[in-house]
Structures are given as structure tokens and as C-alpha cells.
Amino acid sequence: MDCHIYGVLLLLLFLFSSSKLRVSSSSSSQTGQINSNSILVALLDSHYTELTELVEKAMLLQTLEDTVATHNITIFAPTNEALERNLDPDFKRFLLEPGNLNSLQTLLLFHIIPTRIGSQNPPGSTRHLTLSNHHLVNNVTTTAEWTVHRAKVTHPDVTTRPDGIIHGIDRLLVPRAVEDDFNRRRSLRSITAVKPEGAPEVDPRTNKLKKPSPPAKLGAPPALPIYDAMAPGPSLAPAPAPGPGGPHHHFNGEAQVKDFIQTLLHYGGYNEMADILVNLTSLATEMGRLVSEGYLLTVLAPNDEAMAKLTTDQLSEPGAPEQIMYYHLIPEYQTEESMYNAVRRFGKVRYDTLRLPHKVVAQEADGSVKFGQGDGSAYLFDPDIYTDGRISVQGIDGVLFPLEEEVADRVKPVTRTGQPAKVVVKHRRGKLLEAACSMLETFGQHSKFASCQ
């Protein structure tokens, strides 16, 4: 009898344990898994892909699963077109920054109400507390006039499930807290973007403090003289842009220089000038850079007959070709008409050249403009070969030298025997480049120049 009672008690204990296990298992199944017919599954499978991506990036799926387990929810979902059309790129970048995860979560939860609201709700204005703990104003006038927080409900009841409902809206809902956070971060970013001012700089040319130049208008002349923007020497890198004036100019000086050199070649009779600019010196590159920075140039171009009179002695000194050409470059824009009008009115006009401190003198002669003085003068022979508003090319019939150099050339050097030294003239067989390379070969320097190899 005692054994029988003991067996019945064991059987009841087993049945009670089994029943408790089944209940626990059932509860675990309900809380650990989401129903396939849930509104969350419908949202992830819907065509509101932009919104679902934001939900996943905000790591809100677990929060929403816990919500639908106890509440029937309403989701106001912006369409993809609405997000692409109305979402500001800066605001979207702000939402996706890792440090602003809280703002992204607040914004998305602002679209969800833990209450089921269908399209048949009565007219009127009501306030609902969202999952972000902010109130949302729901205003219903008619079935066609339904707004929520300034957004229009364009697709009511687009998806319905036992645990929730989705309404399509035409814009993103932004709570005031997120908007204030975005504006505060943008203000801080603009403050930190200001470049701090360093110690005052000293101008090495004047040994005085540099003063900020006033802003230059578009197309205004450069702030610095052209001589400060020129390359320091033939073998050195070009100087930087001339102060505040430089960035305001957008001229393609290199293309303009190439254009005027091509014009010289097509015009005919100025091949030697083109050769010395392109092949024997780096002046074409430097001229292009100066024009790009806003400077103006007038080129006095000696023709081929004049260039043929150059001697080997005149080209033998280092940098001599550059110095000869610098004396033929005027840092102004002059045409044949402007120069002729000037010399007719004033008699003689002295023009600055890029060969400091020498100037070239111009005067009227025989109805034209004559440059230089005495035997070293040259006439304006081919006017306005090239004029584009920045570069002016005027053909002349002689090679110009500063007056003191002309006087020095007339004094013949004397040998030890007391006889005047013979001046050797290099007879040209073609272009100036060939003559220069032959001269360099005499001094054993031709291998250093790529153009002579």
C-alpha cells in the first residue's frame, strides 16, 4: 500500500514537470522568434527600401521586435522617392556618422506609434506619443486630406498585418530635437573649419610686416610687379603666383604662348625667334606662366634676317640668349597703333623691358616706330602679327641691345701683339639652334642640352 502511494506521487510529479517544461518552451518560442506574418517582416520585404536600410543601420530591429510583442504599432513610412527628393545630403551624412547613432534612432522611432491607427479614423487633430518619446500630430480632414507632422499620407493602409499597419508618406519626419542637434553640429563644424591665423609674416624684400592685400576683382591686374613673379634664374623652379591677384585669373597662358609661336611660324620669316624661345631657352614656359597669372606682354620679334647677324661672341656667355630675349619683352600690352600714337604725341617713349633695369626707346621715324638708337636701331617692320588682348607680337627688322652694350661692342679687344683681335662671325647654315649647338660643342657643353643631341 505504501509502495503504491509512493508510485502515484512520482507519476504526478513527472506530469507536473512535463507540463511546466512545455509552457516554458512555448513562451520562449513566442519571445525569441518573430512571426512571419508580422508587420516588421512586411516592412523589410516592402518597397520602402531606403527606410529599411536606415532601420538596419540604426540597429533597431530588436527594439521593434520587443515592441510588436506587446503592442500593435503604426508605421509612417517615407517613400524612396521622397527620401531622394527631400533629404538634404548634409543631413543624410550627419545621420550616417557613427557618432550620431542616437539622432538616427530618435528620428526613425519618431515614425512609429505604439497604437494601431487606420485610415478610417474620425476627422480631427490628435496627438500621439511615438516610440522616440516625442508627440506626433495626426490631422485628418478627409480621406484625401490626411497629414501627420506636415507630411501628407499618400498611401494609406499600404500594408496591414495583425500586429501593425504601414502608411506611406511623402517626406521624412524630423523631430525638433534631431533638427537642433544637426544645426548645432553644423555650426561647430563651420567654426572649426576657420583656418587659424599664425604669426605675422615679414616681407623679405622690404623687411616690413606683410599687410593683407584687399580682395582683387575678377580680371584685375596682379598685385605684385611682374619682376617679382619671374623665375629667379634659368635653372631654378618658377616663382610662386603673385599674391592675391593670382587666384583671380583663369587664363590659359601656355596655350596662348603656343598659339602665338605657331602664328610666327605660319606668318613666315620668324623661325629663328620661335627656335630660341622653344628650344634654346625656357622662356616660352615662363611666358605662359606669367600670362596665366594675369600679366600682359608685348614681344618685339626680330625677323630671320636680323637674327642671322648675331655672332658667336654674342651667344657665348651663359644666359646670353635669355638676356637678349628679355630685352625684347615689354611687360605691357601694346599694339602698333598705340605705340605709334604715343611716339607721335611725345616724340620719344621709354618702355620697360624684362631685362632690368634696361629700357627700350621708341620714336617716330618715316611714318613708323623705330626702337633703339644709332646703328643698333630697328623698325617696326610687321605690325600686329599676333594680338589676343594679353600677348602682342610686333615684328622688327633688327636685334636690340641696351645702349651701353652697343658702345662696348664698338671697342675692339686688343691682342698681345697690339693688333686688333679678329671678330669671328659664325656663318649660319639654317636655324639659330644649329649655330648655338655648334658654339656649345666648341666649349664641350653641347651634351648638357637635350636639344643639341
NUMI-544090 format. One record per residue (C-alpha): residue number from 1; x, y, z. Coordinates in steps of 0.25 Angstrom, whole numbers. Layout:
! residues N
resi:px:py:pz
NUM:X:Y:Z .
...
END
This chain:
! residues 453
resi:px:py:pz
1:0:0:0 .
2:11:10:4 .
3:19:6:-9 .
4:6:9:-17 .
5:4:23:-12 .
6:19:26:-14 .
7:18:22:-29 .
8:5:31:-31 .
9:13:43:-25 .
10:25:40:-34 .
11:15:40:-46 .
12:8:53:-42 .
13:22:60:-40 .
14:26:55:-54 .
15:13:60:-61 .
16:15:74:-54 .
17:29:75:-58 .
18:26:72:-73 .
19:14:82:-73 .
20:23:93:-68 .
21:34:90:-78 .
22:24:91:-89 .
23:19:104:-84 .
24:33:110:-83 .
25:37:105:-97 .
26:24:111:-103 .
27:28:125:-96 .
28:42:124:-101 .
29:37:122:-115 .
30:28:134:-115 .
31:38:143:-109 .
32:51:138:-117 .
33:45:138:-131 .
34:37:148:-139 .
35:24:143:-146 .
36:25:142:-161 .
37:12:150:-162 .
38:18:161:-154 .
39:18:176:-159 .
40:33:176:-157 .
41:35:165:-167 .
42:25:172:-177 .
43:33:185:-175 .
44:47:178:-178 .
45:40:172:-191 .
46:33:184:-195 .
47:38:194:-206 .
48:42:204:-195 .
49:56:200:-196 .
50:62:213:-192 .
51:55:213:-179 .
52:58:199:-176 .
53:73:201:-179 .
54:73:213:-169 .
55:66:204:-159 .
56:76:193:-160 .
57:88:203:-159 .
58:81:209:-147 .
59:81:195:-140 .
60:66:196:-137 .
61:61:182:-141 .
62:62:176:-127 .
63:55:189:-121 .
64:44:187:-131 .
65:42:172:-129 .
66:41:175:-114 .
67:30:186:-117 .
68:21:177:-126 .
69:22:166:-116 .
70:13:175:-107 .
71:7:186:-115 .
72:0:188:-129 .
73:8:198:-136 .
74:6:209:-147 .
75:18:212:-156 .
76:18:225:-165 .
77:28:221:-176 .
78:34:231:-185 .
79:35:226:-200 .
80:49:224:-207 .
81:45:236:-216 .
82:42:245:-204 .
83:55:242:-197 .
84:63:244:-210 .
85:56:257:-213 .
86:55:264:-200 .
87:66:258:-191 .
88:78:268:-191 .
89:91:262:-194 .
90:98:269:-182 .
91:87:264:-173 .
92:88:250:-178 .
93:103:250:-176 .
94:100:255:-162 .
95:90:243:-159 .
96:100:233:-164 .
97:112:237:-156 .
98:115:227:-145 .
99:115:238:-134 .
100:101:242:-138 .
101:95:228:-136 .
102:85:233:-125 .
103:80:244:-134 .
104:77:234:-145 .
105:70:225:-135 .
106:62:236:-130 .
107:58:240:-144 .
108:53:226:-148 .
109:46:224:-135 .
110:38:237:-138 .
111:31:230:-149 .
112:25:219:-141 .
113:13:220:-131 .
114:11:208:-122 .
115:-4:209:-125 .
116:-12:204:-138 .
117:-17:216:-146 .
118:-25:212:-158 .
119:-29:221:-170 .
120:-44:221:-165 .
121:-40:229:-152 .
122:-50:240:-150 .
123:-47:254:-155 .
124:-40:264:-145 .
125:-26:266:-140 .
126:-20:257:-129 .
127:-6:256:-123 .
128:1:242:-121 .
129:13:239:-113 .
130:23:232:-122 .
131:34:222:-119 .
132:44:233:-118 .
133:36:239:-107 .
134:32:251:-115 .
135:18:255:-119 .
136:13:254:-133 .
137:1:262:-138 .
138:-9:254:-147 .
139:-18:263:-154 .
140:-30:257:-162 .
141:-39:266:-171 .
142:-44:256:-181 .
143:-39:243:-186 .
144:-31:250:-197 .
145:-26:261:-187 .
146:-18:253:-176 .
147:-6:259:-171 .
148:4:255:-160 .
149:14:265:-155 .
150:14:274:-168 .
151:15:261:-177 .
152:4:256:-186 .
153:-1:242:-185 .
154:0:238:-199 .
155:-2:223:-198 .
156:-12:220:-186 .
157:-13:205:-181 .
158:-2:201:-191 .
159:1:189:-183 .
160:-7:183:-172 .
161:-3:171:-162 .
162:-9:166:-149 .
163:1:173:-141 .
164:2:187:-149 .
165:0:195:-161 .
166:8:204:-170 .
167:4:217:-177 .
168:13:223:-188 .
169:16:238:-186 .
170:23:248:-196 .
171:34:253:-187 .
172:43:249:-175 .
173:38:253:-161 .
174:49:260:-153 .
175:47:263:-139 .
176:51:276:-133 .
177:62:270:-124 .
178:69:264:-136 .
179:68:277:-144 .
180:74:285:-133 .
181:85:274:-132 .
182:88:275:-147 .
183:89:291:-146 .
184:98:291:-134 .
185:108:281:-141 .
186:108:289:-154 .
187:111:302:-146 .
188:122:295:-139 .
189:128:290:-152 .
190:127:303:-158 .
191:135:309:-146 .
192:146:298:-146 .
193:147:300:-161 .
194:153:314:-160 .
195:168:314:-162 .
196:175:319:-150 .
197:184:331:-153 .
198:198:330:-150 .
199:209:340:-146 .
200:211:352:-155 .
201:220:350:-167 .
202:231:359:-171 .
203:233:363:-186 .
204:248:359:-189 .
205:248:370:-200 .
206:244:381:-190 .
207:247:375:-177 .
208:234:380:-172 .
209:221:373:-167 .
210:213:368:-179 .
211:200:374:-179 .
212:188:367:-185 .
213:184:372:-199 .
214:170:376:-202 .
215:162:366:-209 .
216:164:367:-224 .
217:153:367:-234 .
218:152:356:-245 .
219:161:360:-256 .
220:168:371:-248 .
221:184:373:-251 .
222:193:364:-242 .
223:196:370:-228 .
224:212:369:-230 .
225:221:374:-241 .
226:224:365:-252 .
227:239:364:-248 .
228:235:358:-234 .
229:227:347:-242 .
230:238:344:-252 .
231:247:331:-250 .
232:259:335:-241 .
233:269:328:-252 .
234:269:319:-264 .
235:272:306:-255 .
236:262:309:-244 .
237:248:306:-242 .
238:238:317:-245 .
239:234:326:-235 .
240:220:325:-228 .
241:207:332:-232 .
242:207:347:-230 .
243:200:349:-217 .
244:185:351:-216 .
245:184:355:-231 .
246:188:341:-236 .
247:176:332:-232 .
248:166:342:-238 .
249:172:340:-252 .
250:168:328:-261 .
251:176:330:-273 .
252:182:318:-281 .
253:195:325:-283 .
254:202:313:-288 .
255:192:311:-299 .
256:193:325:-303 .
257:208:325:-304 .
258:208:313:-313 .
259:197:320:-321 .
260:206:332:-324 .
261:218:323:-327 .
262:210:315:-337 .
263:205:329:-343 .
264:220:333:-344 .
265:223:320:-352 .
266:211:321:-361 .
267:214:336:-363 .
268:228:333:-369 .
269:241:340:-367 .
270:241:338:-351 .
271:246:323:-350 .
272:259:327:-342 .
273:251:335:-332 .
274:242:323:-330 .
275:254:314:-329 .
276:261:322:-318 .
277:248:323:-310 .
278:245:308:-310 .
279:258:300:-312 .
280:269:309:-307 .
281:263:315:-295 .
282:251:312:-285 .
283:245:326:-288 .
284:233:320:-295 .
285:229:313:-282 .
286:232:325:-273 .
287:224:334:-282 .
288:212:324:-282 .
289:212:324:-267 .
290:213:339:-266 .
291:201:341:-275 .
292:193:330:-267 .
293:195:339:-255 .
294:189:351:-262 .
295:202:359:-267 .
296:202:365:-281 .
297:213:364:-291 .
298:218:371:-303 .
299:228:363:-311 .
300:237:371:-321 .
301:241:359:-330 .
302:253:361:-339 .
303:252:354:-353 .
304:261:343:-358 .
305:270:353:-365 .
306:272:361:-353 .
307:275:348:-345 .
308:285:344:-355 .
309:294:355:-351 .
310:296:350:-337 .
311:311:346:-335 .
312:316:334:-327 .
313:322:344:-317 .
314:309:350:-314 .
315:303:336:-311 .
316:315:330:-303 .
317:313:336:-290 .
318:304:327:-280 .
319:290:332:-281 .
320:292:341:-293 .
321:280:336:-301 .
322:271:339:-289 .
323:276:353:-287 .
324:275:356:-302 .
325:261:352:-302 .
326:257:358:-289 .
327:261:372:-295 .
328:251:369:-306 .
329:239:366:-296 .
330:231:378:-291 .
331:222:376:-279 .
332:210:384:-285 .
333:200:381:-296 .
334:204:390:-307 .
335:199:390:-322 .
336:205:397:-334 .
337:194:407:-333 .
338:196:410:-318 .
339:211:411:-319 .
340:211:420:-332 .
341:201:429:-325 .
342:210:430:-313 .
343:222:434:-321 .
344:215:444:-330 .
345:210:451:-317 .
346:222:450:-308 .
347:234:449:-318 .
348:241:438:-310 .
349:235:428:-301 .
350:243:419:-292 .
351:237:405:-290 .
352:241:396:-278 .
353:247:382:-282 .
354:248:369:-274 .
355:263:371:-274 .
356:265:380:-262 .
357:268:392:-262 .
358:269:394:-277 .
359:258:401:-284 .
360:256:401:-299 .
361:254:415:-306 .
362:243:417:-317 .
363:242:429:-326 .
364:235:432:-339 .
365:243:431:-352 .
366:238:431:-366 .
367:223:429:-362 .
368:227:416:-354 .
369:232:413:-340 .
370:247:412:-338 .
371:253:405:-326 .
372:267:407:-321 .
373:277:418:-325 .
374:288:419:-335 .
375:293:407:-342 .
376:286:397:-333 .
377:272:402:-336 .
378:261:394:-342 .
379:248:398:-349 .
380:234:392:-346 .
381:234:384:-359 .
382:222:375:-358 .
383:211:381:-349 .
384:201:373:-340 .
385:206:359:-345 .
386:198:354:-333 .
387:189:361:-323 .
388:179:354:-313 .
389:178:364:-302 .
390:189:358:-294 .
391:200:355:-303 .
392:204:365:-314 .
393:215:361:-325 .
394:221:372:-333 .
395:231:369:-344 .
396:244:377:-344 .
397:256:377:-354 .
398:267:377:-344 .
399:272:371:-331 .
400:272:381:-320 .
401:283:383:-309 .
402:284:393:-298 .
403:292:405:-301 .
404:304:402:-292 .
405:305:389:-299 .
406:305:395:-313 .
407:317:404:-308 .
408:325:393:-303 .
409:323:385:-316 .
410:329:396:-324 .
411:342:395:-315 .
412:351:384:-321 .
413:359:375:-312 .
414:374:376:-314 .
415:383:364:-314 .
416:397:363:-308 .
417:403:367:-321 .
418:396:380:-321 .
419:387:377:-333 .
420:372:377:-332 .
421:366:363:-330 .
422:359:357:-341 .
423:344:356:-339 .
424:339:343:-343 .
425:325:343:-349 .
426:318:329:-349 .
427:312:327:-363 .
428:298:321:-362 .
429:295:309:-369 .
430:280:309:-365 .
431:274:312:-351 .
432:279:319:-339 .
433:278:306:-332 .
434:289:299:-341 .
435:298:311:-339 .
436:297:311:-324 .
437:299:296:-323 .
438:312:297:-331 .
439:317:308:-322 .
440:313:300:-309 .
441:321:288:-316 .
442:333:297:-317 .
443:333:298:-302 .
444:329:284:-299 .
445:316:287:-293 .
446:306:282:-304 .
447:304:269:-297 .
448:297:276:-286 .
449:285:281:-295 .
450:275:271:-300 .
451:272:280:-312 .
452:287:279:-317 .
453:288:263:-316 .
END
